[in-house]
């Protein structure tokens, strides 16, 4: 499977994971900074949280790892939590801003 196709499948999976406090998926919220796929289809995801004190700081990265690892063609998935740059609402997609009434 081409890396591009695999990345599309991963993004589709990421769009099925929601922040429990905000009715928008983590991809549209802008919490996913980077998705890297190596030659063996190991996936590394740099993501952030809406705040360092996020109530799902423990469970959300694990959920992302588990769901991405379940994508056909993915060998393994690892989430790296980063807080640089800090997340803010400007990182949300137009769709997410519209959904939350920011537009």
C-alpha positions as CSV (number, residue, x, y, z in Angstrom):
1,X,0.0,0.0,0.0
2,X,1.3,3.4,-0.9
3,X,2.3,5.7,2.0
4,X,-0.2,8.3,0.7
5,X,-3.1,5.8,0.8
6,X,-2.0,4.7,4.3
7,X,-1.8,8.3,5.5
8,X,-5.4,8.9,4.2
9,X,-6.6,5.8,6.1
10,X,-4.9,7.1,9.3
11,X,-6.4,10.6,8.9
12,X,-9.8,9.0,8.5
13,X,-9.3,7.1,11.7
14,X,-8.0,10.2,13.5
15,X,-11.2,12.0,12.5
16,X,-13.2,9.3,14.4
17,X,-11.6,10.2,17.7
18,X,-13.3,13.0,19.6
19,X,-12.1,15.3,22.4
20,X,-14.6,14.4,25.2
21,X,-15.1,18.0,26.1
22,X,-15.5,19.5,22.6
23,X,-17.8,17.9,20.0
24,X,-15.2,18.0,17.3
25,X,-12.7,15.3,16.3
26,X,-9.0,15.7,17.3
27,X,-7.9,16.1,13.7
28,X,-10.2,19.0,12.9
29,X,-9.4,20.5,16.3
30,X,-5.7,20.8,15.2
31,X,-4.4,18.5,17.9
32,X,-2.5,16.4,15.4
33,X,0.7,18.2,14.4
34,X,2.4,15.5,12.3
35,X,1.9,11.9,11.1
36,X,5.2,10.2,10.1
37,X,5.2,6.8,8.4
38,X,8.5,4.9,8.1
39,X,9.4,2.3,5.4
40,X,8.0,-0.6,7.6
41,X,4.7,1.3,8.1
42,X,5.5,2.2,11.8
43,X,3.5,5.4,12.5
44,X,4.7,8.2,14.8
45,X,2.2,10.9,15.6
46,X,3.1,14.2,17.2
47,X,0.0,15.6,18.9
48,X,-0.9,18.0,21.6
49,X,-3.8,18.4,24.0
50,X,-6.0,21.4,24.4
51,X,-4.2,22.0,27.8
52,X,-1.5,20.2,29.8
53,X,-4.2,19.5,32.5
54,X,-6.5,17.9,30.0
55,X,-8.6,15.3,31.8
56,X,-7.9,12.7,29.1
57,X,-4.1,13.3,29.0
58,X,-3.6,9.7,30.0
59,X,-6.3,8.0,27.9
60,X,-6.5,10.0,24.7
61,X,-2.9,9.3,23.5
62,X,-3.5,5.6,24.2
63,X,-6.8,5.6,22.3
64,X,-5.0,7.3,19.3
65,X,-2.2,4.7,19.4
66,X,-4.7,1.8,19.6
67,X,-7.0,3.0,16.8
68,X,-4.1,4.0,14.4
69,X,-2.4,0.6,15.1
70,X,-5.7,-1.1,14.1
71,X,-5.6,0.5,10.6
72,X,-4.9,-2.1,7.9
73,X,-1.3,-1.8,6.8
74,X,0.0,-0.1,10.0
75,X,2.7,-2.1,11.8
76,X,2.8,0.0,15.0
77,X,1.7,3.4,16.2
78,X,3.4,5.7,18.7
79,X,2.0,9.0,20.0
80,X,4.4,11.7,21.1
81,X,2.7,14.4,23.2
82,X,4.1,17.9,22.5
83,X,3.2,21.3,23.9
84,X,5.4,23.3,21.6
85,X,3.8,25.1,19.9
86,X,0.9,25.4,22.4
87,X,-2.5,24.7,21.0
88,X,-4.9,27.5,20.5
89,X,-8.2,27.8,18.7
90,X,-6.6,29.2,15.6
91,X,-5.2,25.7,14.9
92,X,-8.8,24.4,14.3
93,X,-10.0,23.8,10.8
94,X,-12.7,26.1,9.4
95,X,-15.1,23.2,9.9
96,X,-14.3,22.9,13.6
97,X,-14.5,26.7,14.1
98,X,-17.9,26.7,12.4
99,X,-19.1,23.8,14.5
100,X,-18.1,25.6,17.7
101,X,-19.5,28.9,16.7
102,X,-16.2,30.7,16.2
103,X,-17.1,31.8,12.7
